[in-house]
Amino acid sequence: MPDLAGWFRIRREEKSIHLIDEHSRKVFSCVMELVNLVDLVMNEGSPEEVFIVARRINEMEHEADIMRRNVLDVLSEGKLDPSEREDLVHLTKRLDAIANNANAAARRISILN
């Protein structure tokens, strides 16, 4: 029976890491889209183009929020070592803050443009 419990623990860890990896990739995409938005504004893109990119960033941030909730749900199931779980929760929250800030910056840029 301990072998089966260990197998489930490893699977839970793998799932957590996979979900965090997907979440971090979504956050990275959100930030890269913000870079594209800044480039667009600096190269005097049209207000419509700026609005479209800002809206895309908002959608990506919303997708990242959904992914964050999924990660936190999996982590809360309690199959990981508490210290590992705490670190992964903090990482997930920090990634979410990055996406939130990218979205806030995009909104401000689109308003000022």
N, CA, C and O atoms as a Tinker XYZ file with bonds, in Angstrom:
   452  protein
     1  N      0.795000   -1.210000    0.000000    73     2
     2  CA     0.000000    0.000000    0.000000    64     1     3
     3  C      0.838000    1.275000    0.000000    63     2     4     5
     4  O      0.446000    2.241000   -0.655000    81     3
     5  N      1.979000    1.328000    0.706000    73     3     6
     6  CA     2.793000    2.544000    0.651000    64     5     7
     7  C      3.262000    2.860000   -0.763000    63     6     8     9
     8  O      3.382000    4.031000   -1.123000    81     7
     9  N      3.527000    1.841000   -1.567000    73     7    10
    10  CA     3.964000    2.089000   -2.939000    64     9    11
    11  C      2.870000    2.778000   -3.740000    63    10    12    13
    12  O      3.152000    3.677000   -4.532000    81    11
    13  N      1.638000    2.367000   -3.542000    73    11    14
    14  CA     0.516000    2.985000   -4.247000    64    13    15
    15  C      0.337000    4.436000   -3.804000    63    14    16    17
    16  O      0.088000    5.311000   -4.634000    81    15
    17  N      0.460000    4.691000   -2.522000    73    15    18
    18  CA     0.343000    6.066000   -2.016000    64    17    19
    19  C      1.464000    6.935000   -2.577000    63    18    20    21
    20  O      1.232000    8.087000   -2.943000    81    19
    21  N      2.659000    6.396000   -2.647000    73    19    22
    22  CA     3.777000    7.134000   -3.225000    64    21    23
    23  C      3.551000    7.426000   -4.694000    63    22    24    25
    24  O      3.889000    8.504000   -5.181000    81    23
    25  N      2.980000    6.464000   -5.398000    73    23    26
    26  CA     2.688000    6.654000   -6.826000    64    25    27
    27  C      1.698000    7.805000   -7.011000    63    26    28    29
    28  O      1.882000    8.646000   -7.891000    81    27
    29  N      0.654000    7.844000   -6.189000    73    27    30
    30  CA    -0.326000    8.931000   -6.276000    64    29    31
    31  C      0.309000   10.278000   -5.929000    63    30    32    33
    32  O     -0.003000   11.290000   -6.556000    81    31
    33  N      1.202000   10.295000   -4.930000    73    31    34
    34  CA     1.868000   11.535000   -4.558000    64    33    35
    35  C      2.718000   12.066000   -5.716000    63    34    36    37
    36  O      2.712000   13.264000   -6.001000    81    35
    37  N      3.440000   11.176000   -6.370000    73    35    38
    38  CA     4.270000   11.586000   -7.508000    64    37    39
    39  C      3.396000   12.120000   -8.632000    63    38    40    41
    40  O      3.732000   13.130000   -9.250000    81    39
    41  N      2.287000   11.460000   -8.903000    73    39    42
    42  CA     1.370000   11.922000   -9.955000    64    41    43
    43  C      0.811000   13.303000   -9.620000    63    42    44    45
    44  O      0.685000   14.153000  -10.501000    81    43
    45  N      0.479000   13.525000   -8.366000    73    43    46
    46  CA    -0.053000   14.818000   -7.932000    64    45    47
    47  C      1.013000   15.899000   -8.104000    63    46    48    49
    48  O      0.715000   17.005000   -8.553000    81    47
    49  N      2.255000   15.574000   -7.744000    73    47    50
    50  CA     3.348000   16.532000   -7.923000    64    49    51
    51  C      3.545000   16.857000   -9.401000    63    50    52    53
    52  O      3.719000   18.019000   -9.767000    81    51
    53  N      3.517000   15.824000  -10.251000    73    51    54
    54  CA     3.693000   16.044000  -11.687000    64    53    55
    55  C      2.575000   16.920000  -12.240000    63    54    56    57
    56  O      2.822000   17.813000  -13.050000    81    55
    57  N      1.353000   16.664000  -11.804000    73    55    58
    58  CA     0.221000   17.465000  -12.277000    64    57    59
    59  C      0.375000   18.915000  -11.822000    63    58    60    61
    60  O      0.132000   19.839000  -12.598000    81    59
    61  N      0.774000   19.115000  -10.580000    73    59    62
    62  CA     0.964000   20.474000  -10.064000    64    61    63
    63  C      2.019000   21.217000  -10.866000    63    62    64    65
    64  O      1.809000   22.362000  -11.269000    81    63
    65  N      3.153000   20.566000  -11.097000    73    63    66
    66  CA     4.241000   21.203000  -11.838000    64    65    67
    67  C      3.810000   21.497000  -13.266000    63    66    68    69
    68  O      4.132000   22.556000  -13.804000    81    67
    69  N      3.088000   20.577000  -13.884000    73    67    70
    70  CA     2.606000   20.792000  -15.256000    64    69    71
    71  C      1.663000   21.998000  -15.315000    63    70    72    73
    72  O      1.778000   22.827000  -16.217000    81    71
    73  N      0.742000   22.099000  -14.373000    73    71    74
    74  CA    -0.198000   23.222000  -14.358000    64    73    75
    75  C      0.520000   24.548000  -14.103000    63    74    76    77
    76  O      0.185000   25.566000  -14.709000    81    75
    77  N      1.497000   24.533000  -13.214000    73    75    78
    78  CA     2.258000   25.756000  -12.948000    64    77    79
    79  C      3.060000   26.155000  -14.180000    63    78    80    81
    80  O      3.179000   27.342000  -14.487000    81    79
    81  N      3.604000   25.180000  -14.880000    73    79    82
    82  CA     4.339000   25.466000  -16.112000    64    81    83
    83  C      3.424000   26.114000  -17.151000    63    82    84    85
    84  O      3.801000   27.101000  -17.782000    81    83
    85  N      2.229000   25.562000  -17.326000    73    83    86
    86  CA     1.267000   26.153000  -18.273000    64    85    87
    87  C      0.900000   27.574000  -17.854000    63    86    88    89
    88  O      0.821000   28.475000  -18.689000    81    87
    89  N      0.678000   27.764000  -16.559000    73    87    90
    90  CA     0.318000   29.084000  -16.042000    64    89    91
    91  C      1.447000   30.081000  -16.294000    63    90    92    93
    92  O      1.198000   31.208000  -16.723000    81    91
    93  N      2.681000   29.671000  -16.029000    73    91    94
    94  CA     3.812000   30.584000  -16.231000    64    93    95
    95  C      3.982000   30.936000  -17.705000    63    94    96    97
    96  O      4.366000   32.058000  -18.033000    81    95
    97  N      3.702000   29.993000  -18.588000    73    95    98
    98  CA     3.777000   30.280000  -20.028000    64    97    99
    99  C      2.693000   31.282000  -20.446000    63    98   100   101
   100  O      2.938000   32.147000  -21.287000    81    99
   101  N      1.522000   31.165000  -19.870000    73    99   102
   102  CA     0.446000   32.116000  -20.172000    64   101   103
   103  C      0.818000   33.510000  -19.665000    63   102   104   105
   104  O      0.591000   34.502000  -20.356000    81   103
   105  N      1.380000   33.586000  -18.478000    73   103   106
   106  CA     1.810000   34.876000  -17.927000    64   105   107
   107  C      2.909000   35.477000  -18.807000    63   106   108   109
   108  O      2.898000   36.676000  -19.087000    81   107
   109  N      3.844000   34.653000  -19.236000    73   107   110
   110  CA     4.915000   35.127000  -20.113000    64   109   111
   111  C      4.338000   35.675000  -21.413000    63   110   112   113
   112  O      4.771000   36.723000  -21.893000    81   111
   113  N      3.364000   34.971000  -21.982000    73   111   114
   114  CA     2.716000   35.443000  -23.216000    64   113   115
   115  C      2.024000   36.780000  -22.996000    63   114   116   117
   116  O      2.050000   37.654000  -23.863000    81   115
   117  N      1.416000   36.931000  -21.848000    73   115   118
   118  CA     0.735000   38.179000  -21.502000    64   117   119
   119  C      1.738000   39.334000  -21.443000    63   118   120   121
   120  O      1.469000   40.419000  -21.957000    81   119
   121  N      2.874000   39.101000  -20.826000    73   119   122
   122  CA     3.901000   40.141000  -20.720000    64   121   123
   123  C      4.494000   40.451000  -22.096000    63   122   124   125
   124  O      4.745000   41.614000  -22.410000    81   123
   125  N      4.717000   39.431000  -22.911000    73   123   126
   126  CA     5.261000   39.663000  -24.252000    64   125   127
   127  C      4.271000   40.451000  -25.113000    63   126   128   129
   128  O      4.671000   41.253000  -25.957000    81   127
   129  N      3.000000   40.218000  -24.895000    73   127   130
   130  CA     1.990000   40.992000  -25.623000    64   129   131
   131  C      2.018000   42.450000  -25.168000    63   130   132   133
   132  O      1.774000   43.353000  -25.968000    81   131
   133  N      2.313000   42.683000  -23.895000    73   131   134
   134  CA     2.481000   44.054000  -23.406000    64   133   135
   135  C      3.669000   44.724000  -24.095000    63   134   136   137
   136  O      3.602000   45.902000  -24.446000    81   135
   137  N      4.745000   43.983000  -24.286000    73   135   138
   138  CA     5.900000   44.515000  -25.020000    64   137   139
   139  C      5.474000   44.899000  -26.436000    63   138   140   141
   140  O      5.860000   45.952000  -26.942000    81   139
   141  N      4.676000   44.039000  -27.069000    73   139   142
   142  CA     4.167000   44.350000  -28.409000    64   141   143
   143  C      3.312000   45.613000  -28.397000    63   142   144   145
   144  O      3.370000   46.420000  -29.324000    81   143
   145  N      2.521000   45.777000  -27.346000    73   143   146
   146  CA     1.678000   46.963000  -27.227000    64   145   147
   147  C      2.533000   48.224000  -27.111000    63   146   148   149
   148  O      2.248000   49.231000  -27.760000    81   147
   149  N      3.563000   48.171000  -26.297000    73   147   150
   150  CA     4.451000   49.329000  -26.146000    64   149   151
   151  C      5.129000   49.642000  -27.479000    63   150   152   153
   152  O      5.228000   50.806000  -27.867000    81   151
   153  N      5.594000   48.608000  -28.177000    73   151   154
   154  CA     6.199000   48.823000  -29.502000    64   153   155
   155  C      5.205000   49.469000  -30.455000    63   154   156   157
   156  O      5.555000   50.373000  -31.214000    81   155
   157  N      3.973000   49.005000  -30.410000    73   155   158
   158  CA     2.937000   49.549000  -31.280000    64   157   159
   159  C      2.711000   51.032000  -30.989000    63   158   160   161
   160  O      2.614000   51.840000  -31.913000    81   159
   161  N      2.627000   51.383000  -29.728000    73   159   162
   162  CA     2.419000   52.785000  -29.348000    64   161   163
   163  C      3.626000   53.630000  -29.748000    63   162   164   165
   164  O      3.467000   54.741000  -30.254000    81   163
   165  N      4.824000   53.109000  -29.525000    73   163   166
   166  CA     6.036000   53.864000  -29.860000    64   165   167
   167  C      6.172000   54.071000  -31.370000    63   166   168   169
   168  O      6.764000   55.054000  -31.816000    81   167
   169  N      5.624000   53.148000  -32.146000    73   167   170
   170  CA     5.674000   53.267000  -33.607000    64   169   171
   171  C      4.406000   53.896000  -34.168000    63   170   172   173
   172  O      4.100000   53.773000  -35.355000    81   171
   173  N      3.677000   54.571000  -33.285000    73   171   174
   174  CA     2.475000   55.318000  -33.662000    64   173   175
   175  C      1.418000   54.455000  -34.345000    63   174   176   177
   176  O      0.901000   54.799000  -35.407000    81   175
   177  N      1.112000   53.326000  -33.708000    73   175   178
   178  CA     0.027000   52.487000  -34.197000    64   177   179
   179  C     -1.307000   53.172000  -34.006000    63   178   180   181
   180  O     -1.435000   54.096000  -33.202000    81   179
   181  N     -2.288000   52.718000  -34.742000    73   179   182
   182  CA    -3.613000   53.340000  -34.653000    64   181   183
   183  C     -4.261000   53.018000  -33.304000    63   182   184   185
   184  O     -3.947000   52.000000  -32.688000    81   183
   185  N     -5.161000   53.884000  -32.853000    73   183   186
   186  CA    -5.870000   53.617000  -31.595000    64   185   187
   187  C     -6.635000   52.291000  -31.628000    63   186   188   189
   188  O     -6.754000   51.617000  -30.605000    81   187
   189  N     -7.151000   51.921000  -32.797000    73   187   190
   190  CA    -7.876000   50.654000  -32.911000    64   189   191
   191  C     -6.938000   49.473000  -32.681000    63   190   192   193
   192  O     -7.293000   48.515000  -31.993000    81   191
   193  N     -5.736000   49.547000  -33.262000    73   191   194
   194  CA    -4.757000   48.476000  -33.066000    64   193   195
   195  C     -4.352000   48.375000  -31.600000    63   194   196   197
   196  O     -4.233000   47.278000  -31.053000    81   195
   197  N     -4.145000   49.509000  -30.980000    73   195   198
   198  CA    -3.770000   49.538000  -29.564000    64   197   199
   199  C     -4.884000   48.916000  -28.724000    63   198   200   201
   200  O     -4.615000   48.129000  -27.817000    81   199
   201  N     -6.122000   49.264000  -29.023000    73   199   202
   202  CA    -7.259000   48.719000  -28.285000    64   201   203
   203  C     -7.341000   47.206000  -28.452000    63   202   204   205
   204  O     -7.608000   46.491000  -27.485000    81   203
   205  N     -7.117000   46.712000  -29.665000    73   203   206
   206  CA    -7.192000   45.270000  -29.930000    64   205   207
   207  C     -6.133000   44.515000  -29.132000    63   206   208   209
   208  O     -6.425000   43.479000  -28.534000    81   207
   209  N     -4.909000   45.030000  -29.122000    73   207   210
   210  CA    -3.836000   44.360000  -28.376000    64   209   211
   211  C     -4.116000   44.424000  -26.875000    63   210   212   213
   212  O     -3.901000   43.440000  -26.167000    81   211
   213  N     -4.589000   45.560000  -26.386000    73   211   214
   214  CA    -4.916000   45.687000  -24.962000    64   213   215
   215  C     -6.037000   44.727000  -24.577000    63   214   216   217
   216  O     -6.008000   44.141000  -23.495000    81   215
   217  N     -7.012000   44.565000  -25.449000    73   215   218
   218  CA    -8.102000   43.621000  -25.173000    64   217   219
   219  C     -7.576000   42.187000  -25.147000    63   218   220   221
   220  O     -8.008000   41.377000  -24.327000    81   219
   221  N     -6.640000   41.877000  -26.050000    73   219   222
   222  CA    -6.047000   40.541000  -26.082000    64   221   223
   223  C     -5.283000   40.272000  -24.776000    63   222   224   225
   224  O     -5.338000   39.165000  -24.240000    81   223
   225  N     -4.585000   41.271000  -24.275000    73   223   226
   226  CA    -3.878000   41.122000  -22.995000    64   225   227
   227  C     -4.880000   40.865000  -21.874000    63   226   228   229
   228  O     -4.639000   40.026000  -21.007000    81   227
   229  N     -5.994000   41.579000  -21.886000    73   227   230
   230  CA    -7.032000   41.376000  -20.880000    64   229   231
   231  C     -7.566000   39.944000  -20.926000    63   230   232   233
   232  O     -7.769000   39.319000  -19.886000    81   231
   233  N     -7.790000   39.433000  -22.125000    73   231   234
   234  CA    -8.281000   38.059000  -22.269000    64   233   235
   235  C     -7.250000   37.050000  -21.773000    63   234   236   237
   236  O     -7.597000   36.068000  -21.117000    81   235
   237  N     -5.989000   37.298000  -22.087000    73   235   238
   238  CA    -4.929000   36.396000  -21.634000    64   237   239
   239  C     -4.806000   36.419000  -20.115000    63   238   240   241
   240  O     -4.579000   35.380000  -19.494000    81   239
   241  N     -4.953000   37.584000  -19.522000    73   239   242
   242  CA    -4.889000   37.688000  -18.066000    64   241   243
   243  C     -6.057000   36.942000  -17.429000    63   242   244   245
   244  O     -5.898000   36.307000  -16.386000    81   243
   245  N     -7.227000   37.019000  -18.054000    73   243   246
   246  CA    -8.388000   36.274000  -17.553000    64   245   247
   247  C     -8.132000   34.767000  -17.635000    63   246   248   249
   248  O     -8.457000   34.030000  -16.704000    81   247
   249  N     -7.549000   34.309000  -18.746000    73   247   250
   250  CA    -7.196000   32.893000  -18.881000    64   249   251
   251  C     -6.182000   32.491000  -17.809000    63   250   252   253
   252  O     -6.271000   31.400000  -17.246000    81   251
   253  N     -5.228000   33.364000  -17.532000    73   251   254
   254  CA    -4.230000   33.090000  -16.489000    64   253   255
   255  C     -4.897000   32.999000  -15.119000    63   254   256   257
   256  O     -4.484000   32.191000  -14.286000    81   255
   257  N     -5.923000   33.815000  -14.873000    73   255   258
   258  CA    -6.665000   33.736000  -13.606000    64   257   259
   259  C     -7.341000   32.377000  -13.448000    63   258   260   261
   260  O     -7.319000   31.787000  -12.368000    81   259
   261  N     -7.935000   31.890000  -14.521000    73   259   262
   262  CA    -8.582000   30.573000  -14.482000    64   261   263
   263  C     -7.541000   29.493000  -14.201000    63   262   264   265
   264  O     -7.770000   28.587000  -13.400000    81   263
   265  N     -6.401000   29.601000  -14.868000    73   263   266
   266  CA    -5.328000   28.632000  -14.651000    64   265   267
   267  C     -4.821000   28.693000  -13.214000    63   266   268   269
   268  O     -4.536000   27.658000  -12.611000    81   267
   269  N     -4.706000   29.906000  -12.661000    73   267   270
   270  CA    -4.270000   30.066000  -11.267000    64   269   271
   271  C     -5.219000   29.345000  -10.323000    63   270   272   273
   272  O     -4.783000   28.646000   -9.408000    81   271
   273  N     -6.513000   29.515000  -10.548000    73   271   274
   274  CA    -7.485000   28.838000   -9.686000    64   273   275
   275  C     -7.338000   27.318000   -9.779000    63   274   276   277
   276  O     -7.440000   26.621000   -8.769000    81   275
   277  N     -7.101000   26.807000  -10.985000    73   275   278
   278  CA    -6.902000   25.364000  -11.151000    64   277   279
   279  C     -5.663000   24.888000  -10.400000    63   278   280   281
   280  O     -5.690000   23.848000   -9.741000    81   279
   281  N     -4.585000   25.650000  -10.504000    73   279   282
   282  CA    -3.351000   25.291000   -9.792000    64   281   283
   283  C     -3.606000   25.270000   -8.293000    63   282   284   285
   284  O     -3.230000   24.316000   -7.613000    81   283
   285  N     -4.239000   26.306000   -7.778000    73   283   286
   286  CA    -4.482000   26.377000   -6.334000    64   285   287
   287  C     -5.423000   25.275000   -5.868000    63   286   288   289
   288  O     -5.279000   24.774000   -4.752000    81   287
   289  N     -6.386000   24.890000   -6.705000    73   287   290
   290  CA    -7.268000   23.770000   -6.357000    64   289   291
   291  C     -6.475000   22.476000   -6.213000    63   290   292   293
   292  O     -6.661000   21.727000   -5.253000    81   291
   293  N     -5.593000   22.220000   -7.170000    73   291   294
   294  CA    -4.788000   20.996000   -7.118000    64   293   295
   295  C     -3.853000   21.026000   -5.913000    63   294   296   297
   296  O     -3.687000   20.017000   -5.227000    81   295
   297  N     -3.245000   22.178000   -5.657000    73   295   298
   298  CA    -2.330000   22.279000   -4.522000    64   297   299
   299  C     -3.055000   22.134000   -3.187000    63   298   300   301
   300  O     -2.474000   21.650000   -2.216000    81   299
   301  N     -4.303000   22.543000   -3.133000    73   299   302
   302  CA    -5.042000   22.492000   -1.865000    64   301   303
   303  C     -5.508000   21.085000   -1.511000    63   302   304   305
   304  O     -6.003000   20.855000   -0.408000    81   303
   305  N     -5.354000   20.151000   -2.430000    73   303   306
   306  CA    -5.800000   18.785000   -2.146000    64   305   307
   307  C     -4.914000   18.089000   -1.121000    63   306   308   309
   308  O     -5.245000   17.001000   -0.649000    81   307
   309  N     -3.793000   18.708000   -0.777000    73   307   310
   310  CA    -3.022000   18.255000    0.366000    64   309   311
   311  C     -2.135000   17.049000    0.161000    63   310   312   313
   312  O     -1.748000   16.420000    1.146000    81   311
   313  N     -1.794000   16.694000   -1.056000    73   311   314
   314  CA    -0.961000   15.521000   -1.282000    64   313   315
   315  C      0.528000   15.850000   -1.335000    63   314   316   317
   316  O      1.357000   14.944000   -1.409000    81   315
   317  N      0.872000   17.118000   -1.298000    73   315   318
   318  CA     2.271000   17.533000   -1.350000    64   317   319
   319  C      2.794000   17.826000    0.049000    63   318   320   321
   320  O      2.024000   18.035000    0.986000    81   319
   321  N      4.110000   17.836000    0.169000    73   319   322
   322  CA     4.747000   18.258000    1.404000    64   321   323
   323  C      4.332000   19.708000    1.680000    63   322   324   325
   324  O      4.345000   20.529000    0.763000    81   323
   325  N      3.967000   20.036000    2.914000    73   323   326
   326  CA     3.473000   21.389000    3.205000    64   325   327
   327  C      4.420000   22.513000    2.796000    63   326   328   329
   328  O      3.968000   23.547000    2.304000    81   327
   329  N      5.717000   22.331000    2.988000    73   327   330
   330  CA     6.642000   23.402000    2.608000    64   329   331
   331  C      6.708000   23.555000    1.085000    63   330   332   333
   332  O      6.802000   24.673000    0.578000    81   331
   333  N      6.660000   22.438000    0.358000    73   331   334
   334  CA     6.641000   22.511000   -1.105000    64   333   335
   335  C      5.358000   23.179000   -1.591000    63   334   336   337
   336  O      5.378000   24.019000   -2.491000    81   335
   337  N      4.258000   22.792000   -0.982000    73   335   338
   338  CA     2.967000   23.369000   -1.363000    64   337   339
   339  C      2.964000   24.875000   -1.128000    63   338   340   341
   340  O      2.493000   25.638000   -1.972000    81   339
   341  N      3.487000   25.301000    0.011000    73   339   342
   342  CA     3.536000   26.731000    0.320000    64   341   343
   343  C      4.361000   27.485000   -0.722000    63   342   344   345
   344  O      3.957000   28.550000   -1.188000    81   343
   345  N      5.509000   26.932000   -1.082000    73   343   346
   346  CA     6.357000   27.574000   -2.094000    64   345   347
   347  C      5.644000   27.664000   -3.439000    63   346   348   349
   348  O      5.720000   28.688000   -4.118000    81   347
   349  N      4.954000   26.598000   -3.823000    73   347   350
   350  CA     4.254000   26.591000   -5.112000    64   349   351
   351  C      3.063000   27.554000   -5.107000    63   350   352   353
   352  O      2.762000   28.177000   -6.126000    81   351
   353  N      2.394000   27.674000   -3.972000    73   351   354
   354  CA     1.294000   28.639000   -3.856000    64   353   355
   355  C      1.836000   30.059000   -3.999000    63   354   356   357
   356  O      1.251000   30.878000   -4.707000    81   355
   357  N      2.951000   30.352000   -3.329000    73   355   358
   358  CA     3.554000   31.691000   -3.441000    64   357   359
   359  C      3.986000   31.976000   -4.875000    63   358   360   361
   360  O      3.763000   33.073000   -5.386000    81   359
   361  N      4.601000   30.995000   -5.524000    73   359   362
   362  CA     5.016000   31.165000   -6.917000    64   361   363
   363  C      3.812000   31.470000   -7.798000    63   362   364   365
   364  O      3.857000   32.377000   -8.628000    81   363
   365  N      2.744000   30.715000   -7.617000    73   363   366
   366  CA     1.537000   30.906000   -8.421000    64   365   367
   367  C      0.946000   32.292000   -8.199000    63   366   368   369
   368  O      0.523000   32.947000   -9.152000    81   367
   369  N      0.914000   32.735000   -6.968000    73   367   370
   370  CA     0.376000   34.067000   -6.676000    64   369   371
   371  C      1.250000   35.168000   -7.260000    63   370   372   373
   372  O      0.737000   36.178000   -7.742000    81   371
   373  N      2.564000   34.982000   -7.222000    73   371   374
   374  CA     3.464000   35.988000   -7.808000    64   373   375
   375  C      3.296000   36.049000   -9.320000    63   374   376   377
   376  O      3.298000   37.132000   -9.906000    81   375
   377  N      3.153000   34.897000   -9.947000    73   375   378
   378  CA     2.910000   34.873000  -11.391000    64   377   379
   379  C      1.608000   35.591000  -11.726000    63   378   380   381
   380  O      1.533000   36.331000  -12.708000    81   379
   381  N      0.590000   35.370000  -10.909000    73   379   382
   382  CA    -0.692000   36.028000  -11.139000    64   381   383
   383  C     -0.559000   37.539000  -11.002000    63   382   384   385
   384  O     -1.174000   38.288000  -11.762000    81   383
   385  N      0.236000   37.989000  -10.046000    73   383   386
   386  CA     0.448000   39.432000   -9.871000    64   385   387
   387  C      1.133000   40.034000  -11.096000    63   386   388   389
   388  O      0.833000   41.163000  -11.482000    81   387
   389  N      2.043000   39.294000  -11.702000    73   387   390
   390  CA     2.709000   39.779000  -12.914000    64   389   391
   391  C      1.696000   39.957000  -14.033000    63   390   392   393
   392  O      1.699000   40.979000  -14.719000    81   391
   393  N      0.826000   38.963000  -14.223000    73   391   394
   394  CA    -0.206000   39.066000  -15.264000    64   393   395
   395  C     -1.156000   40.219000  -14.968000    63   394   396   397
   396  O     -1.540000   40.954000  -15.878000    81   395
   397  N     -1.535000   40.383000  -13.714000    73   395   398
   398  CA    -2.426000   41.489000  -13.340000    64   397   399
   399  C     -1.786000   42.840000  -13.645000    63   398   400   401
   400  O     -2.449000   43.745000  -14.151000    81   399
   401  N     -0.508000   42.974000  -13.341000    73   399   402
   402  CA     0.184000   44.238000  -13.598000    64   401   403
   403  C      0.342000   44.499000  -15.089000    63   402   404   405
   404  O      0.240000   45.644000  -15.529000    81   403
   405  N      0.588000   43.464000  -15.863000    73   403   406
   406  CA     0.673000   43.633000  -17.322000    64   405   407
   407  C     -0.667000   44.105000  -17.869000    63   406   408   409
   408  O     -0.717000   44.974000  -18.740000    81   407
   409  N     -1.741000   43.539000  -17.362000    73   407   410
   410  CA    -3.075000   43.935000  -17.804000    64   409   411
   411  C     -3.374000   45.379000  -17.396000    63   410   412   413
   412  O     -3.922000   46.148000  -18.185000    81   411
   413  N     -3.017000   45.740000  -16.178000    73   411   414
   414  CA    -3.246000   47.117000  -15.712000    64   413   415
   415  C     -2.451000   48.113000  -16.553000    63   414   416   417
   416  O     -2.961000   49.175000  -16.910000    81   415
   417  N     -1.213000   47.772000  -16.865000    73   415   418
   418  CA    -0.395000   48.656000  -17.707000    64   417   419
   419  C     -1.009000   48.791000  -19.095000    63   418   420   421
   420  O     -1.041000   49.886000  -19.656000    81   419
   421  N     -1.490000   47.695000  -19.646000    73   419   422
   422  CA    -2.108000   47.735000  -20.979000    64   421   423
   423  C     -3.352000   48.616000  -20.976000    63   422   424   425
   424  O     -3.586000   49.372000  -21.919000    81   423
   425  N     -4.149000   48.517000  -19.915000    73   423   426
   426  CA    -5.348000   49.363000  -19.826000    64   425   427
   427  C     -4.967000   50.837000  -19.788000    63   426   428   429
   428  O     -5.566000   51.661000  -20.478000    81   427
   429  N     -3.978000   51.155000  -18.987000    73   427   430
   430  CA    -3.553000   52.558000  -18.879000    64   429   431
   431  C     -2.990000   53.070000  -20.202000    63   430   432   433
   432  O     -3.274000   54.196000  -20.610000    81   431
   433  N     -2.202000   52.248000  -20.862000    73   431   434
   434  CA    -1.643000   52.649000  -22.153000    64   433   435
   435  C     -2.753000   52.883000  -23.164000    63   434   436   437
   436  O     -2.721000   53.864000  -23.907000    81   435
   437  N     -3.737000   51.984000  -23.196000    73   435   438
   438  CA    -4.813000   52.140000  -24.185000    64   437   439
   439  C     -5.666000   53.369000  -23.887000    63   438   440   441
   440  O     -6.179000   54.002000  -24.810000    81   439
   441  N     -5.823000   53.710000  -22.624000    73   439   442
   442  CA    -6.595000   54.910000  -22.264000    64   441   443
   443  C     -5.836000   56.169000  -22.661000    63   442   444   445
   444  O     -6.427000   57.117000  -23.178000    81   443
   445  N     -4.535000   56.180000  -22.421000    73   443   446
   446  CA    -3.727000   57.362000  -22.725000    64   445   447
   447  C     -3.478000   57.545000  -24.215000    63   446   448   449
   448  O     -3.143000   58.639000  -24.669000    81   447
   449  N     -3.644000   56.475000  -24.964000    73   447   450
   450  CA    -3.363000   56.570000  -26.400000    64   449   451
   451  C     -4.526000   57.214000  -27.067000    63   450   452
   452  O     -4.515000   57.400000  -28.283000    81   451
